[in-house]
Amino acid sequence: MEHILGNEWEIYPAGGATGEAYFARFNERKLFLKRNSSPFLAVLSAEGIVPKLVWTKRMANGDVITAQQWLNGRELKHADMIDIRVVDLLQKIHNSTELLRMLTRLEKKPLLPEMIINELLIYFPIEETEIPDIKFALTFLQKELPAIEYNNKVVCHCDINHNNWLLSETNELYLIDWDGAMIADPAIDIGMLLYRYIPKHEWSSWLERYGIELTSNLHARMKWYVIAQTLMSIHWYKTKNKEKEFQNWLSYLNELLYIDK
């Protein structure tokens, strides 16, 4: 990275699963650098959804390096997710024709519930799965599949955890880390956000601001996707041998299956 910016820049890893992200600093100038970001980043920047894209450079080896404005700020905390700016930004994302057009141009295929089920059954073959709640959840997802059909696919972030929301020191809100973005049912994002962060008695008012009603169909779709995403998290933490997180998500799955009605 030094040969791109010059030796006067301090560059160090920014963490993350891919190891392709870096922070760069020179005097008062700060940048967030990433290797091989999707062209989708440019549209996200133009829409004001992520911090401003400063430049893009293609290297001789084919790698593409992007530099974004490095903003001082903080991640949202769990309690911050009730902020109306969260619902407003998510609604803007789901209604953006530019985002949808770009992902379509990048040949991103819509994520269908059947695809999710098939992936989960690879992770958790029913005949080999010993945990009753996981078996029950997989059976539930298969049984409810016909009831969650929805044709209006939009661009979904697919990981709206509070850690992916950035509030700048100038009070601007961004949603970052778009590597898992998909064209899908908006209930993927809405469901996890409501279930994880919004008190149930406030769901109707939250959805009213978003622009839709809390129908039985929407509730069924949200619950279906939240259970599916919870199973994905259980699998991820199991493969990483993170026992505490694995047990926490397993406990949450039990709550979804037997408490949420």
Protein Blocks (a to p, Z undefined) as FASTA:
>chain_A
ZZmnopkbccddeejjkopaccddehjbccdddehiafklmmmmmnopaccdfbdcddfk
opacddddddddddddfklmmpmklmmmmmmmmmmmklmmmmmmnopacddfklmmmmmm
mmmgfklpmbfklmmmmmmmmmmmmmmgcfbdcddekiacfklpccdfkopacdehjllg
ccddfklmmmmmmmmmmcfklmmmmmmmnopacdfklmmmmmmmmmmmmmmmmmmmmmno
paklmmmmmmmmmmmmmmmZZ
